[in-house]
């Protein structure tokens, strides 16, 4: 959890951040707060939901892009078949 919290603090206003699916990146998304105008590009439904909730609550501002494809049910990421 310390790695995810430290990584979340590295995100600055105006950044473009790409997150793939995984336990550490989900924790990172949960720790993101107080940033503005950040674009997040993700391939994980769980991470997308976490970030969407933060955007809707006004905890962060920016844009969320979910990469398309087929949902890989083993890890809730998007896969291109």
Secondary structure, 3 states (H helix, E strand, C coil): CHHHHHHHHCCCCCCEEEECCCHHHHHHHHHCCCCCCEEEEECEHHHHHHHHHHHHHCCCCEEEEECCCEEECCCCEEECC
